[in-house]
Amino acid sequence: MESIFSSLLASSLLVGLPSIIILSLIEALKVGPKTLEELANVTKTNQRHLNSLLNKLSNDGYFFYNEEDQKYEINANLPNIQDSIFYNENKDCIYGLFQHPSLSKAWGSTQDFLDTRHPSLNQSNFINFIDEKDSFLKKIFDSAMTQKSELLKVHSKITGCFNFSKFKQIVELNGGFGYLGFQILKDHPNTSVVILEMEETIKHGLEIATNDPQKKELIDCNQIVFKLGDMFQPRTIPEADAYLLTEVLSVWSRHDCMKILQSISNVMRKEKTLTGKSPSLIVIESILDDQISKNRNDESLDQLQEEESTSHSIPKMVMGSIISVEKRSRLEWDFLFRDSGLYVNNIKKMNQTPFLTLIELTVVNK
């Protein structure tokens, strides 16, 4: 059974919210039920993004929503919640981090939790983190994203199969801590990158990046810039030669995807009108039809499946136990792009895990 904490964390990650939001929500709701507005004020979070996260966690039964007073509360009646916690002896494993007292205590005593669930565990490994709550949560967030990237080599695969050098400036929307952005600069040093994100994510992203001398140098010379913005708000999206959405649209409904794509296409169309240039939008997503190519023989397919089972299992559990990730076929993607005023200019498939497809789009002339 997937860890309740892995689901909570992954839910925050894939709606673009830092993991510290989960702890803030738990701490706030332990005091008593609260409305969306109250929780947004406590966590200093955009109500729309927070609403998406709360709806998911309520639908999954972790939180309870009272329609009469429109308040959320922790579901204290979850059955066998102690048994649902995934434990791994390896403290470097991301699941080993979910047992942190600041998370587990939301449903009971840390001491009782450790005594009843893991009597042989050295408790000091966890207790030492209590006074380092903030830095610990940053490590969780960073570990989840880094682990996915390193295990699958996703970012290097992306930058290795697409020529980003043809773009002078790239804006990555919901770019997180800039892992892909830094990889683009490593493999295509003649371009520059803007990471469009929320304030909390930007703050933690900069703290992490400045600990790496090479990344700090790129930040200092403004080759990569973290900028506050919202992909739903065209006025916050800066001009660029290319816009990048990496595994973002799959966690939004078709209606919200339309809003996101139309927001970006409006910026692209305005720039085309003013400058005569035609910016590109690069969407990187899974396409149902392309995840396993039909022309592979049984032997290579077995190898790919083995590779996926060994290297993809952890991030798949983390990212797969979460908010309605929507798998779309090529036809569904085509309709979505067309209805958003975009047309496909180029497609590049990655014939290895995680079987992503890079779709380059431009705006339709009106």
Secondary structure, 3 states (H helix, E strand, C coil): CCCHHHHHHHHHHHCCCCCHHHHHHHHHHHHCCEEHHHHHHHHCCCHHHHHHHHHHHHHCCCEEEECCCCEEEECCCCCCCHHHCCCCCCCCCHHHHCCCHHHHHHHCCHHHHHHHHCCCCCCHHHHCCHHHHHHHHHHHHHHHHHHHHHHHCHHHHHHHHCCHHHCCEEEEECCCCCHHHHHHHHHCCCCEEEEEECHHHHHHHHHHHCCCHHHHHHHHCCCEEEEECCCCCHHHCCCCCEEEEECCHHHCCHHHHHHHHHHHHHHHHHHHHHHCCCCEEEEEEEEHHHCCCCCCCHHHHHHHHHHHHHHCHHHHHHHHCCCCCCCECHHHHHHHHHHCCEEEEEEEECCCCCCEEEEEEEECCC
